[in-house]
């Protein structure tokens, strides 16, 4: 066994981890390392156990009727199981052209980082018996995997994650609007994006999901090189989603650029926080375990 594979994958550099194998192998290794490092598991248990009764509602499966309760009370009750009491989770992934970028040869692109992060997140939610689904978008919705909690569903999610490719522009609103049709009751919505989109439109959609009673979590994925402006004395910068370009002198614009990036990140953080949305700023150099710890810590407080 190599030195890298004998260590906890969740704490290693993401690019190094990605060299060890495919998305399935990496996600499993990251999650197992992460779980092994927890002092106390935040999860409620992975078995489907009986939890409580609730009144029968039209459409409930008859096999869950409790006939003994009917005999005692002359009323219909169904057995509610632990799986049913858990959340339904929908992960919404940005696959726009801007995600297909890395500022260094030894770093994953934002999209490749996202694919491995989402694979690990979905494995964790499924291990909690949370039915988990996936929506992929660029300027339109490109793929949908409906939320399921059954055995083997992770493979359906992995297939969709593995075939993710960068597309065109970015329009998160149609994807987030679709969530309301797919999550009919209280759920968890996770948006993973570089957030190079219309902030006001996206925030309205996210706040609407909060209004509907969903927990909402945003992972703002950035490459470390996006935090500063480097380059030669003069360079041409091209927008990947529109193709427009401009010639500029990085040294002259660096301070203004860095201030703008910082203000943008802080604006996302402040607006999300005020709306009850959990916001995480994630750099593609961050080990996956640190990101998972933030996510599960938040779930523990809300659970």
Secondary structure as UniProt FT lines:
FT   HELIX           3..6
FT   HELIX           9..11
FT   HELIX           14..18
FT   TURN            19..20
FT   HELIX           23..36
FT   STRAND          50..55
FT   TURN            58..59
FT   HELIX           62..64
FT   HELIX           67..73
FT   STRAND          77..81
FT   HELIX           82..85
FT   STRAND          88..94
FT   HELIX           97..99
FT   TURN            105..106
FT   HELIX           110..127
FT   TURN            128..129
FT   STRAND          131..137
FT   STRAND          141..148
FT   TURN            151..152
FT   HELIX           153..162
FT   HELIX           172..182
FT   STRAND          187..193
FT   HELIX           199..211
FT   TURN            212..213
FT   STRAND          215..222
FT   HELIX           224..227
FT   STRAND          235..238
FT   TURN            240..242
FT   STRAND          245..248
FT   HELIX           250..274
FT   TURN            275..276
FT   STRAND          278..283
FT   TURN            284..285
FT   HELIX           288..302
//
